[in-house]
Amino acid sequence: MYDGAMEICCTPLHEGAIDEDRARAMAPVLAALADPVRLRIVSILIASSEGSCCGCDLEQPLGLTQPTISHHLKVLREAGLVEGEKQGRWIHYRVVDERLAEISEALTPALVPGAAQLPV
């Protein structure tokens, strides 16, 4: 006799997944990183031996003009991914590690035992 209950063979897909509110909050951050130039900027800043670099130092490795780089840095700042510190007449930028950790945490299923964290 069928009792109407559905047997579940696997863990439901939604368990451990990011909820709608968090997805809405994280989407602009991920959109900022979705641009290849901005992704490269973040990568260059992370790889910097000092943990930061002057915006002018990004021109050569990116092959872009300062106004274009400034635009991309502004987008990254508004997303909370980088922050700048004025040093004399220059601004030195660094990645906000806590923000990258938030991205990793949001994309890592919370309830999956042994789920690997995304590299930061």
N, CA, C and O atoms as a MOPAC input file, in Angstrom:
PM7 MOZYME 1SCF
protein

 N      0.84000 1    -1.17900 1     0.00000 1
 C      0.00000 1     0.00000 1     0.00000 1
 C      0.88400 1     1.24000 1     0.00000 1
 O      1.82200 1     1.31700 1     0.79300 1
 N      0.61500 1     2.20500 1    -0.85900 1
 C      1.38700 1     3.44000 1    -0.97900 1
 C      0.87600 1     4.44600 1     0.03900 1
 O     -0.31500 1     4.75800 1     0.06500 1
 N      1.78100 1     4.95900 1     0.88400 1
 C      1.34900 1     5.89900 1     1.92600 1
 C      1.55400 1     7.36600 1     1.53800 1
 O      1.28700 1     8.24600 1     2.35700 1
 N      2.01400 1     7.65600 1     0.33100 1
 C      2.17800 1     9.03700 1    -0.13800 1
 C      3.50100 1     9.66300 1     0.23300 1
 O      3.82200 1    10.74700 1    -0.25300 1
 N      4.27300 1     9.01800 1     1.07400 1
 C      5.57900 1     9.55400 1     1.46000 1
 C      6.58600 1     9.24300 1     0.36000 1
 O      6.60300 1     8.14100 1    -0.18800 1
 N      7.40300 1    10.20200 1     0.05400 1
 C      8.39900 1    10.01800 1    -0.99200 1
 C      9.73000 1     9.61900 1    -0.34900 1
 O     10.19700 1    10.26800 1     0.58700 1
 N     10.31300 1     8.58000 1    -0.84600 1
 C     11.59900 1     8.13900 1    -0.33700 1
 C     12.69700 1     8.96800 1    -1.00500 1
 O     12.71900 1     9.13700 1    -2.22400 1
 N     13.59200 1     9.47200 1    -0.18500 1
 C     14.68700 1    10.29000 1    -0.70500 1
 C     15.94200 1     9.43500 1    -0.73800 1
 O     16.34500 1     8.85900 1     0.27200 1
 N     16.55700 1     9.36200 1    -1.91800 1
 C     17.73200 1     8.50900 1    -2.06800 1
 C     19.03500 1     9.23900 1    -1.74000 1
 O     20.04700 1     8.59500 1    -1.46300 1
 N     19.02300 1    10.55300 1    -1.76900 1
 C     20.24900 1    11.33300 1    -1.57900 1
 C     19.96800 1    12.51100 1    -0.65300 1
 O     18.82300 1    12.80200 1    -0.30700 1
 N     21.04100 1    13.16900 1    -0.26900 1
 C     20.89100 1    14.40400 1     0.48300 1
 C     20.20400 1    15.42500 1    -0.41500 1
 O     20.60200 1    15.58800 1    -1.56800 1
 N     19.18200 1    16.11700 1     0.08400 1
 C     18.52900 1    17.14200 1    -0.73700 1
 C     19.55100 1    18.16700 1    -1.23800 1
 O     20.48100 1    18.53900 1    -0.52200 1
 N     19.35700 1    18.61300 1    -2.47800 1
 C     20.31800 1    19.51000 1    -3.11200 1
 C     20.48400 1    20.84100 1    -2.39900 1
 O     21.54900 1    21.45100 1    -2.48700 1
 N     19.48200 1    21.29800 1    -1.71100 1
 C     19.55400 1    22.61100 1    -1.08500 1
 C     20.30700 1    22.62400 1     0.24500 1
 O     20.66700 1    23.69700 1     0.72800 1
 N     20.55100 1    21.47500 1     0.83800 1
 C     21.23900 1    21.45000 1     2.12200 1
 C     22.68400 1    21.90100 1     1.95200 1
 O     23.42400 1    21.36900 1     1.12500 1
 N     23.06500 1    22.88000 1     2.74100 1
 C     24.41600 1    23.40000 1     2.68700 1
 C     24.62300 1    24.45100 1     1.61400 1
 O     25.70400 1    25.03200 1     1.52100 1
 N     23.60900 1    24.70400 1     0.80400 1
 C     23.73800 1    25.69200 1    -0.26900 1
 C     23.53000 1    27.09800 1     0.28300 1
 O     22.89900 1    27.28700 1     1.32300 1
 N     24.05800 1    28.05400 1    -0.41500 1
 C     23.91300 1    29.45300 1    -0.04700 1
 C     22.42900 1    29.83700 1    -0.12500 1
 O     21.73300 1    29.44400 1    -1.06200 1
 N     21.94900 1    30.60200 1     0.85900 1
 C     20.54300 1    31.00500 1     0.83000 1
 C     20.34800 1    32.21900 1    -0.07700 1
 O     21.31500 1    32.84900 1    -0.50300 1
 N     19.11000 1    32.53100 1    -0.35900 1
 C     18.80300 1    33.59000 1    -1.32800 1
 C     19.34200 1    34.95300 1    -0.90200 1
 O     19.88800 1    35.68300 1    -1.73000 1
 N     19.19800 1    35.30900 1     0.37500 1
 C     19.68300 1    36.61200 1     0.83700 1
 C     21.19800 1    36.73500 1     0.68300 1
 O     21.71200 1    37.76300 1     0.24400 1
 N     21.88600 1    35.68000 1     1.04800 1
 C     23.35400 1    35.72200 1     0.93500 1
 C     23.77600 1    35.74300 1    -0.53700 1
 O     24.74000 1    36.41800 1    -0.89800 1
 N     23.06300 1    35.01100 1    -1.37300 1
 C     23.36800 1    35.00800 1    -2.80500 1
 C     23.19600 1    36.41100 1    -3.38000 1
 O     24.02200 1    36.86700 1    -4.17000 1
 N     22.12800 1    37.09200 1    -2.98400 1
 C     21.91200 1    38.46600 1    -3.46100 1
 C     23.01700 1    39.39800 1    -2.97000 1
 O     23.44700 1    40.29100 1    -3.70000 1
 N     23.46800 1    39.19700 1    -1.75600 1
 C     24.52600 1    40.04500 1    -1.20100 1
 C     25.87400 1    39.76800 1    -1.86900 1
 O     26.67500 1    40.68400 1    -2.05400 1
 N     26.12500 1    38.51100 1    -2.22900 1
 C     27.41800 1    38.14200 1    -2.80500 1
 C     27.50000 1    38.37300 1    -4.31300 1
 O     28.60000 1    38.48900 1    -4.85300 1
 N     26.37000 1    38.44200 1    -4.99800 1
 C     26.36700 1    38.56700 1    -6.45900 1
 C     27.15100 1    39.78900 1    -6.95600 1
 O     27.92100 1    39.64800 1    -7.90600 1
 N     26.99400 1    40.97900 1    -6.36300 1
 C     27.78000 1    42.12000 1    -6.84800 1
 C     29.28500 1    41.94000 1    -6.64100 1
 O     30.08900 1    42.41800 1    -7.44100 1
 N     29.65200 1    41.25900 1    -5.58100 1
 C     31.07100 1    41.00300 1    -5.30900 1
 C     31.63400 1    40.07600 1    -6.37900 1
 O     32.71000 1    40.32300 1    -6.92300 1
 N     30.90400 1    39.01600 1    -6.67500 1
 C     31.35200 1    38.07600 1    -7.70000 1
 C     31.32800 1    38.72500 1    -9.08300 1
 O     32.16900 1    38.41800 1    -9.92800 1
 N     30.36900 1    39.61900 1    -9.31600 1
 C     30.32200 1    40.33200 1   -10.59300 1
 C     31.56100 1    41.20600 1   -10.75800 1
 O     32.09500 1    41.32700 1   -11.86100 1
 N     32.01800 1    41.81200 1    -9.67100 1
 C     33.23300 1    42.63300 1    -9.73700 1
 C     34.43600 1    41.77600 1   -10.11400 1
 O     35.31300 1    42.22800 1   -10.85000 1
 N     34.48100 1    40.56200 1    -9.62300 1
 C     35.59100 1    39.66000 1    -9.92900 1
 C     35.45500 1    38.99200 1   -11.29600 1
 O     36.41900 1    38.42400 1   -11.80900 1
 N     34.27500 1    39.05800 1   -11.88100 1
 C     34.03000 1    38.36400 1   -13.14700 1
 C     34.74500 1    39.01200 1   -14.33000 1
 O     34.84800 1    38.40100 1   -15.39300 1
 N     35.23400 1    40.22000 1   -14.16600 1
 C     35.96700 1    40.89400 1   -15.23200 1
 C     37.42300 1    40.41400 1   -15.22200 1
 O     38.04800 1    40.41100 1   -14.16200 1
 N     37.97600 1    40.00900 1   -16.36300 1
 C     39.34600 1    39.48800 1   -16.39600 1
 C     40.39800 1    40.47700 1   -15.86700 1
 O     41.35000 1    40.06800 1   -15.20300 1
 N     40.23100 1    41.75700 1   -16.15600 1
 C     41.20500 1    42.75000 1   -15.66600 1
 C     41.14400 1    42.83100 1   -14.15300 1
 O     42.18200 1    42.84600 1   -13.49100 1
 N     39.94700 1    42.88400 1   -13.59800 1
 C     39.83000 1    42.98200 1   -12.13800 1
 C     40.31600 1    41.71500 1   -11.45200 1
 O     40.90800 1    41.77900 1   -10.37400 1
 N     40.07200 1    40.57600 1   -12.06300 1
 C     40.58200 1    39.32600 1   -11.50100 1
 C     42.11300 1    39.34300 1   -11.49200 1
 O     42.73900 1    38.90000 1   -10.52900 1
 N     42.70400 1    39.85200 1   -12.56300 1
 C     44.17100 1    39.96300 1   -12.62100 1
 C     44.69700 1    40.94600 1   -11.58600 1
 O     45.73600 1    40.70100 1   -10.97400 1
 N     43.99200 1    42.05600 1   -11.38100 1
 C     44.41400 1    43.02900 1   -10.36500 1
 C     44.45000 1    42.36700 1    -8.99700 1
 O     45.42900 1    42.50200 1    -8.26300 1
 N     43.39300 1    41.65600 1    -8.65500 1
 C     43.34700 1    40.96400 1    -7.36000 1
 C     44.49700 1    39.97000 1    -7.26500 1
 O     45.15900 1    39.88300 1    -6.23100 1
 N     44.73500 1    39.22800 1    -8.32700 1
 C     45.82300 1    38.25000 1    -8.34100 1
 C     47.18700 1    38.92600 1    -8.15100 1
 O     48.02300 1    38.43900 1    -7.39000 1
 N     47.40400 1    40.04000 1    -8.84000 1
 C     48.67500 1    40.77000 1    -8.71700 1
 C     48.85700 1    41.28200 1    -7.29300 1
 O     49.94800 1    41.18500 1    -6.73100 1
 N     47.79800 1    41.82400 1    -6.71200 1
 C     47.89900 1    42.33500 1    -5.34300 1
 C     48.20000 1    41.21000 1    -4.35100 1
 O     49.01600 1    41.37700 1    -3.44500 1
 N     47.54200 1    40.07400 1    -4.52600 1
 C     47.79300 1    38.93100 1    -3.63700 1
 C     49.23500 1    38.45600 1    -3.77800 1
 O     49.87500 1    38.11100 1    -2.78500 1
 N     49.74700 1    38.43700 1    -5.00300 1
 C     51.09200 1    37.93400 1    -5.26700 1
 C     52.18700 1    38.92700 1    -4.89500 1
 O     53.35900 1    38.55900 1    -4.82200 1
 N     51.81800 1    40.17500 1    -4.66000 1
 C     52.80900 1    41.19500 1    -4.33400 1
 C     53.57700 1    40.82700 1    -3.07300 1
 O     52.98900 1    40.42600 1    -2.06800 1
 N     54.89300 1    40.96800 1    -3.13800 1
 C     55.73000 1    40.59700 1    -1.98900 1
 C     55.44000 1    41.44900 1    -0.75700 1
 O     55.66200 1    41.00700 1     0.37000 1
 N     54.95000 1    42.65800 1    -0.96500 1
 C     54.63300 1    43.54000 1     0.15500 1
 C     53.16800 1    43.45400 1     0.56700 1
 O     52.76600 1    44.07100 1     1.55400 1
 N     52.37200 1    42.70100 1    -0.17400 1
 C     50.95500 1    42.58200 1     0.13400 1
 C     50.12300 1    43.73700 1    -0.38300 1
 O     48.90600 1    43.76400 1    -0.20600 1
 N     50.77500 1    44.68200 1    -1.01500 1
 C     50.07800 1    45.82100 1    -1.60800 1
 C     50.96200 1    46.39500 1    -2.70100 1
 O     52.14600 1    46.07400 1    -2.79700 1
 N     50.37000 1    47.24700 1    -3.52000 1
 C     51.17900 1    47.95200 1    -4.51400 1
 C     50.47700 1    49.24200 1    -4.90100 1
 O     49.27500 1    49.40600 1    -4.69600 1
 N     51.24700 1    50.13800 1    -5.45700 1
 C     50.73200 1    51.40500 1    -5.92500 1
 C     49.92300 1    51.16000 1    -7.20200 1
 O     50.28000 1    50.31400 1    -8.02200 1
 N     48.83600 1    51.90800 1    -7.35700 1
 C     48.03300 1    51.77800 1    -8.55700 1
 C     48.84300 1    51.98000 1    -9.82400 1
 O     48.56300 1    51.34900 1   -10.84300 1
 N     49.85200 1    52.85600 1    -9.77500 1
 C     50.67800 1    53.11500 1   -10.96100 1
 C     51.51900 1    51.89800 1   -11.34700 1
 O     51.90800 1    51.75000 1   -12.50600 1
 N     51.79700 1    51.03200 1   -10.37900 1
 C     52.59500 1    49.83200 1   -10.65900 1
 C     51.80500 1    48.76500 1   -11.42200 1
 O     52.37300 1    47.76200 1   -11.85400 1
 N     50.51200 1    48.97700 1   -11.58700 1
 C     49.67700 1    48.01100 1   -12.29900 1
 C     49.65500 1    48.26200 1   -13.80700 1
 O     49.23600 1    47.39400 1   -14.57400 1
 N     50.10200 1    49.43700 1   -14.23300 1
 C     50.05000 1    49.77600 1   -15.66000 1
 C     50.83500 1    48.79000 1   -16.52000 1
 O     50.30300 1    48.26200 1   -17.49700 1
 N     52.07100 1    48.54000 1   -16.17300 1
 C     52.93500 1    47.68300 1   -16.99500 1
 C     52.42300 1    46.24400 1   -17.06700 1
 O     52.26800 1    45.71900 1   -18.16900 1
 N     52.15300 1    45.58400 1   -15.93200 1
 C     51.72200 1    44.17700 1   -16.05500 1
 C     50.37100 1    44.00600 1   -16.73500 1
 O     50.11000 1    42.96900 1   -17.34600 1
 N     49.50500 1    45.02100 1   -16.63500 1
 C     48.18800 1    44.91600 1   -17.25300 1
 C     48.15500 1    45.47600 1   -18.67100 1
 O     47.26100 1    45.15000 1   -19.45200 1
 N     49.12500 1    46.31400 1   -18.99700 1
 C     49.13800 1    46.93300 1   -20.32000 1
 C     47.99400 1    47.90500 1   -20.52400 1
 O     47.48500 1    48.05400 1   -21.63500 1
 N     47.59300 1    48.56200 1   -19.45800 1
 C     46.46700 1    49.49900 1   -19.50100 1
 C     46.89500 1    50.87000 1   -18.99800 1
 O     47.91400 1    51.01100 1   -18.32300 1
 N     46.10200 1    51.87100 1   -19.33600 1
 C     46.38900 1    53.22900 1   -18.87400 1
 C     45.91000 1    53.41300 1   -17.43200 1
 O     45.07500 1    52.65800 1   -16.93400 1
 N     46.46100 1    54.43600 1   -16.77900 1
 C     46.09900 1    54.71300 1   -15.39300 1
 C     44.59700 1    54.98400 1   -15.21800 1
 O     44.01000 1    54.47900 1   -14.26100 1
 N     43.95200 1    55.76000 1   -16.10100 1
 C     42.50700 1    55.96900 1   -15.91400 1
 C     41.69300 1    54.66900 1   -15.96900 1
 O     40.72700 1    54.51000 1   -15.22300 1
 N     42.07700 1    53.75600 1   -16.83700 1
 C     41.37200 1    52.47100 1   -16.93500 1
 C     41.58900 1    51.65300 1   -15.67100 1
 O     40.65500 1    51.05200 1   -15.14000 1
 N     42.82100 1    51.63700 1   -15.19900 1
 C     43.12300 1    50.89700 1   -13.96400 1
 C     42.36900 1    51.51700 1   -12.79100 1
 O     41.83400 1    50.79400 1   -11.95000 1
 N     42.32200 1    52.83600 1   -12.72600 1
 C     41.58600 1    53.51800 1   -11.64900 1
 C     40.11600 1    53.12600 1   -11.65000 1
 O     39.51900 1    52.93300 1   -10.59100 1
 N     39.53600 1    53.01100 1   -12.83200 1
 C     38.13500 1    52.58300 1   -12.93100 1
 C     37.96000 1    51.18500 1   -12.34100 1
 O     37.04600 1    50.95100 1   -11.55100 1
 N     38.82500 1    50.27100 1   -12.71800 1
 C     38.71600 1    48.89400 1   -12.22000 1
 C     38.95600 1    48.83100 1   -10.71300 1
 O     38.28700 1    48.07200 1   -10.01200 1
 N     39.89300 1    49.61300 1   -10.21500 1
 C     40.14100 1    49.64900 1    -8.76700 1
 C     38.93000 1    50.20900 1    -8.02600 1
 O     38.60800 1    49.75500 1    -6.92800 1
 N     38.26800 1    51.18300 1    -8.61600 1
 C     37.06200 1    51.75100 1    -8.00300 1
 C     35.98400 1    50.67800 1    -7.86600 1
 O     35.34200 1    50.57600 1    -6.82100 1
 N     35.78300 1    49.88600 1    -8.90400 1
 C     34.78900 1    48.80900 1    -8.86300 1
 C     35.15600 1    47.80600 1    -7.76400 1
 O     34.29200 1    47.36200 1    -7.00800 1
 N     36.42800 1    47.45700 1    -7.68200 1
 C     36.87800 1    46.51200 1    -6.65500 1
 C     36.72700 1    47.10600 1    -5.25200 1
 O     36.36200 1    46.39400 1    -4.31600 1
 N     37.00300 1    48.40000 1    -5.09900 1
 C     36.81300 1    49.06500 1    -3.79700 1
 C     35.33900 1    49.05500 1    -3.40100 1
 O     34.99700 1    48.73000 1    -2.26400 1
 N     34.47300 1    49.40900 1    -4.34300 1
 C     33.03600 1    49.44800 1    -4.05000 1
 C     32.48800 1    48.07500 1    -3.67300 1
 O     31.52200 1    47.98000 1    -2.91600 1
 N     33.09100 1    47.02300 1    -4.18800 1
 C     32.68300 1    45.65500 1    -3.84800 1
 C     33.32100 1    45.18500 1    -2.53700 1
 O     33.02900 1    44.09100 1    -2.05400 1
 N     34.18800 1    46.01600 1    -1.97200 1
 C     34.84400 1    45.65600 1    -0.70900 1
 C     35.98000 1    44.67100 1    -0.86900 1
 O     36.42400 1    44.06900 1     0.10900 1
 N     36.46100 1    44.49600 1    -2.10300 1
 C     37.52200 1    43.51800 1    -2.35600 1
 C     38.92300 1    44.07700 1    -2.16900 1
 O     39.84400 1    43.33500 1    -1.82700 1
 N     39.09600 1    45.38000 1    -2.38800 1
 C     40.39500 1    46.01600 1    -2.15800 1
 C     40.16300 1    47.30200 1    -1.38200 1
 O     39.06700 1    47.86200 1    -1.37300 1
 N     41.21800 1    47.74700 1    -0.73800 1
 C     41.17900 1    49.04800 1    -0.08600 1
 C     42.47800 1    49.76000 1    -0.36500 1
 O     43.52300 1    49.13700 1    -0.55800 1
 N     42.39800 1    51.06700 1    -0.38300 1
 C     43.57400 1    51.86700 1    -0.69100 1
 C     44.00400 1    52.70700 1     0.48700 1
 O     43.18900 1    53.13800 1     1.30300 1
 N     45.31000 1    52.93000 1     0.55900 1
 C     45.87600 1    53.78400 1     1.60400 1
 C     46.76600 1    54.81000 1     0.92300 1
 O     47.70600 1    54.46000 1     0.21000 1
 N     46.46000 1    56.07700 1     1.15100 1
 C     47.23300 1    57.14100 1     0.53400 1
 C     48.60400 1    57.22200 1     1.19700 1
 O     48.71800 1    57.29800 1     2.42000 1
 N     49.63800 1    57.20500 1     0.36400 1
 C     51.02200 1    57.34600 1     0.83400 1
 C     51.65800 1    58.42900 1    -0.01500 1
 O     52.07200 1    58.18100 1    -1.14700 1
 N     51.73400 1    59.63900 1     0.53900 1
 C     52.20300 1    60.77700 1    -0.24200 1
 C     51.15600 1    61.11200 1    -1.28400 1
 O     49.98400 1    61.30200 1    -0.95800 1
 N     51.57800 1    61.18600 1    -2.54100 1
 C     50.59800 1    61.46500 1    -3.59300 1
 C     50.08300 1    60.19900 1    -4.26800 1
 O     49.31000 1    60.27500 1    -5.22400 1
 N     50.50400 1    59.04500 1    -3.78000 1
 C     50.11300 1    57.77100 1    -4.38000 1
 C     49.17400 1    57.00700 1    -3.46400 1
 O     49.15400 1    57.21400 1    -2.25000 1
 N     48.40600 1    56.12800 1    -4.06400 1
 C     47.53700 1    55.23800 1    -3.27500 1
 C     48.02500 1    53.81200 1    -3.46500 1
 O     48.16700 1    53.33100 1    -4.58900 1
 N     48.27700 1    53.14900 1    -2.34900 1
 C     48.68600 1    51.74600 1    -2.36600 1
 C     47.46700 1    50.89500 1    -2.03500 1
 O     46.75200 1    51.15000 1    -1.06500 1
 N     47.24900 1    49.88200 1    -2.86200 1
 C     46.07800 1    49.02300 1    -2.73100 1
 C     46.46500 1    47.65900 1    -2.18900 1
 O     47.55400 1    47.14600 1    -2.44800 1
 N     45.54100 1    47.08800 1    -1.43000 1
 C     45.71200 1    45.73300 1    -0.93100 1
 C     44.36400 1    45.03200 1    -0.98400 1
 O     43.31300 1    45.67100 1    -0.95900 1
 N     44.41400 1    43.72400 1    -1.05500 1
 C     43.20100 1    42.90800 1    -1.06300 1
 C     42.66900 1    42.81100 1     0.36200 1
 O     43.44000 1    42.70300 1     1.31600 1
 N     41.36500 1    42.85000 1     0.49600 1
 C     40.72500 1    42.67500 1     1.80300 1
 C     40.53600 1    41.17000 1     2.00200 1
 O     39.60200 1    40.56800 1     1.47400 1
 N     41.44200 1    40.58600 1     2.77300 1
 C     41.44600 1    39.12900 1     2.96700 1
 C     40.12300 1    38.60300 1     3.50500 1
 O     39.67300 1    37.52500 1     3.11600 1
 N     39.50300 1    39.36300 1     4.39900 1
 C     38.24000 1    38.92100 1     4.99200 1
 C     37.14800 1    38.77800 1     3.92700 1
 O     36.29200 1    37.89800 1     4.01700 1
 N     37.19100 1    39.64500 1     2.93100 1
 C     36.18600 1    39.58800 1     1.86600 1
 C     36.37800 1    38.33000 1     1.01400 1
 O     35.40700 1    37.67700 1     0.63000 1
 N     37.64000 1    37.99700 1     0.72200 1
 C     37.90100 1    36.76800 1    -0.03200 1
 C     37.48700 1    35.54200 1     0.77300 1
 O     36.99800 1    34.56000 1     0.21500 1
 N     37.68800 1    35.60400 1     2.09300 1
 C     37.26500 1    34.49500 1     2.95400 1
 C     35.74300 1    34.34500 1     2.92600 1
 O     35.22900 1    33.22700 1     2.94400 1
 N     35.02000 1    35.47500 1     2.88200 1
 C     33.56100 1    35.42000 1     2.79000 1
 C     33.11700 1    34.72800 1     1.49900 1
 O     32.17300 1    33.93800 1     1.50300 1
 N     33.79900 1    35.02900 1     0.40900 1
 C     33.46000 1    34.40500 1    -0.87200 1
 C     33.68700 1    32.90200 1    -0.79000 1
 O     32.83300 1    32.11500 1    -1.20100 1
 N     34.82500 1    32.51300 1    -0.26600 1
 C     35.14400 1    31.09700 1    -0.13600 1
 C     34.10900 1    30.38500 1     0.73500 1
 O     33.63300 1    29.30100 1     0.39600 1
 N     33.77500 1    31.00300 1     1.84700 1
 C     32.80900 1    30.41500 1     2.76500 1
 C     31.43100 1    30.29000 1     2.11800 1
 O     30.74800 1    29.28100 1     2.29100 1
 N     31.02700 1    31.31500 1     1.37600 1
 C     29.71000 1    31.29900 1     0.74300 1
 C     29.60400 1    30.21000 1    -0.31700 1
 O     28.52700 1    29.65300 1    -0.53000 1
 N     30.70500 1    29.90700 1    -0.97500 1
 C     30.68100 1    28.92900 1    -2.06000 1
 C     31.00900 1    27.51500 1    -1.62200 1
 O     30.94000 1    26.58600 1    -2.42600 1
 N     31.36400 1    27.34100 1    -0.35800 1
 C     31.69500 1    26.02500 1     0.16400 1
 C     30.48800 1    25.47300 1     0.91200 1
 O     30.05600 1    26.06900 1     1.90000 1
 N     29.94600 1    24.37100 1     0.47300 1
 C     28.76900 1    23.80800 1     1.15600 1
 C     29.05300 1    23.57000 1     2.63200 1
 O     30.02700 1    22.91100 1     2.99500 1
 N     28.18800 1    24.11500 1     3.47200 1
 C     28.39400 1    24.07000 1     4.91700 1
 C     28.19200 1    22.68700 1     5.51300 1
 O     28.81200 1    22.36300 1     6.52500 1
 N     27.35000 1    21.87000 1     4.92100 1
 C     27.00800 1    20.59900 1     5.53900 1
 C     27.68500 1    19.39300 1     4.91800 1
 O     27.38000 1    18.25800 1     5.28400 1
 N     28.58900 1    19.61700 1     3.99400 1
 C     29.25600 1    18.50500 1     3.34400 1
 C     30.53700 1    18.18500 1     4.11200 1
 O     31.48100 1    18.97500 1     4.09800 1
 N     30.57700 1    17.03400 1     4.77900 1
 C     31.77000 1    16.68700 1     5.53300 1
 C     32.99300 1    16.61500 1     4.61400 1
 O     32.95800 1    16.00100 1     3.54800 1
 N     34.05900 1    17.25100 1     5.05500 1
 C     35.30900 1    17.18700 1     4.31300 1
 C     35.34000 1    18.05200 1     3.05900 1
 O     36.24200 1    17.90700 1     2.23500 1
 N     34.35900 1    18.95900 1     2.90000 1
 C     34.36200 1    19.82200 1     1.71800 1
 C     35.58200 1    20.71700 1     1.77000 1
 O     35.85400 1    21.35800 1     2.78500 1
 N     36.30500 1    20.75600 1     0.68400 1
 C     37.52800 1    21.55500 1     0.62000 1
 C     37.17300 1    23.02200 1     0.47800 1
 O     36.24300 1    23.36800 1    -0.25100 1
 N     37.90300 1    23.88600 1     1.16400 1
 C     37.72700 1    25.31700 1     1.00500 1
 C     38.34000 1    25.72300 1    -0.33100 1
 O     39.32300 1    25.13500 1    -0.78200 1
 N     37.74600 1    26.73300 1    -0.95600 1
 C     38.33200 1    27.26400 1    -2.17400 1
 C     39.62900 1    27.96400 1    -1.82600 1
 O     39.70200 1    28.60800 1    -0.77900 1
 N     40.64700 1    27.86800 1    -2.65000 1
 C     41.90400 1    28.55200 1    -2.33900 1
 C     41.69200 1    30.05900 1    -2.37600 1
 O     41.00900 1    30.58600 1    -3.25400 1
 N     42.28100 1    30.72800 1    -1.42200 1
 C     42.16800 1    32.18900 1    -1.34100 1
 C     43.46700 1    32.81700 1    -1.73500 1
 O     43.58500 1    34.04300 1    -1.73500 1

